[in-house]
Each structure stands twice: as C-alpha cells, then as structure tokens.
Amino acid sequence: MLPLEHLQTTMARSVLAVEPLIAAKMLTAGTADPLARLRVYQNNTRSSLTAVLMAVFPVTVRLVDERFFRFVASEFIRRHPPVESRLARYGAGFPRFLKTIDTLSDMPIVAETARLEWTIAEALDAACLPSRTLSEYDSTNLGPSPDIVLQPSLRLIVSHWSILSVWTAHQQEAAIDQQSAWIRRPQRVALWRAGDNVRLALLDRANFAFQHSLKHGLGLEHATSRALAHDPSFDLVSALVRLFGDGLVTDVRVCPRPFSN
C-alpha cells in the first residue's frame, strides 16, 4: 500500500489527467472499469475549475463566446492545474495563456480584459482597511514628505487597449462595440476593494505616477515630483482630496528628519 501522501499526490495528478493510467490501477473494485471511475472525478474536477474561471472572467467569456471559452479553459486546466487548495487563487496565469492562443492573436483586447478581471479578483481577495479622513490631520505637522499609506487592495494597471471601457459596458449590460474596442487606445486604471465590491477609475499619466509612487512607499515628495514630471500643472491638493475621498488612505506617517548638528 502506498503512503497516504504519495497516494493523494498520485490521485491528484491522475484526476488532472497528468498520469491517468497509474491511478486507474488503484481503483479496482469488483467489475467496475477503473478508467471509467477515474473519468467521473476528472469530469467533476474540470467542470468545477471551469466554473471558477468563468466566474473570475465573465467579460472575457462574453468577448469570445462561452463555448470557445470552455475549450480554452479546458486546455489551461490541463496544462496548468491548481498548485494550491484555495480556488480563489486559481487563474493567475490565464490572461498570459490567452496570448498564446493563435485564434486570439488578432484580438489582444481579450487577454488584456482578462488581465483586468484577474486584477479585480486580486483586489477583492485583499484586505480592506479602515480609511482615514483629511480632517484627522488638520492640526498635525506632517513634515515636508510624509508617507501616505494606501489600501493594500489598490491595484494600478496600464493597458494599450480600452479595457475599462469594455468592462464597464459589460456591467451596464450594453452591447460591446468591438470595432471601437479593437482600436489601440491606452488606458491607466486604478482599482480597489470597497467593502464587498470593487471600484475602478481612469487616471491620467500624472495621477497614475502619483499613486504608483505612494503605493510603493516612496513618500509624498517623490510622488509629487513624479507627477509633475508628467504634467507641470499637476494639482497636489486635488490629488490628495481625491485619495482621501475615495477611501484609499489608511495612514499618514511622519518621516523622521535627518539628524543635524
């Protein structure tokens, strides 16, 4: 008899069609066909994983048709089975996999939309911390460059295609204008978790650079400098009001001043 861990690993690989014949020999019982018994587990597993992918990538399903999506999902599951037990984490490589499908080579918006949808799934799986307000710091001397800590769920994504427009049209159950969607049009998107939902917003180059710097803990002075490099008319006050108003600020930390004699 195989050790339990080895048995479980072998069965898992067989269910995912990596080594189906090996496990079939372990499933002999009476006159039942072991391969037929194994196919039951294989079909149930693939069906469950396909359902997970369809739930994570609903707009992508609509872009390519459900039947084609199921075919591509089946290939993805076969080549890239889950490596951890949490199904909420499954599908990270699916947008990249779509780029390898020859049929979609002239439809880059599909993989890019899937990338946005996976980013949304990541944000919804991240923590949503209590936000702070501007009024809390009215009488606080924050120094020249405080650290503004943003929500851990904040994601910033750049695409050469109009991914947010396509995603928004789907949420409104509007017909997706494929001719417009196929036009190369860069979009910079910020998205974050708000309770059980996700909020998305388009950013210009300056505000994107500003939030990107803050997200990576580079401080207000550096973030402002980066934003001004993209747009000399960048309005810092408006940008800060927007951050606090969107509930993105979770803390403001005063940076210690360097010691001097």
Sequence and secondary structure as in RCSB ss.txt:
>XXXX:A:sequence
MLPLEHLQTTMARSVLAVEPLIAAKMLTAGTADPLARLRVYQNNTRSSLTAVLMAVFPVTVRLVDERFFRFVASE
FIRRHPPVESRLARYGAGFPRFLKTIDTLSDMPIVAETARLEWTIAEALDAACLPSRTLSEYDSTNLGPSPDIVL
QPSLRLIVSHWSILSVWTAHQQEAAIDQQSAWIRRPQRVALWRAGDNVRLALLDRANFAFQHSLKHGLGLEHATS
RALAHDPSFDLVSALVRLFGDGLVTDVRVCPRPFSN
>XXXX:A:secstr
   HHHHHHHHHHHHTTSSHHHHHGGG  TT  HHHHHHHHHHHHHHHHHHHHHHH HHHHHHH HHHHHHHHHH
HHHHS  SSS GGGTTTTHHHHHTT GGGTT HHHHHHHHHHHHHHHHHHS       GGGGTT    SS EEEE
 TT EEEEESS HHHHHHHHHTT    HHHHTS   EEEEEEEETTEEEEEEE HHHHHHHHHHHTT HHHHHHH
HHHHH TT  HHHHHHHHHHTT EEEEE        
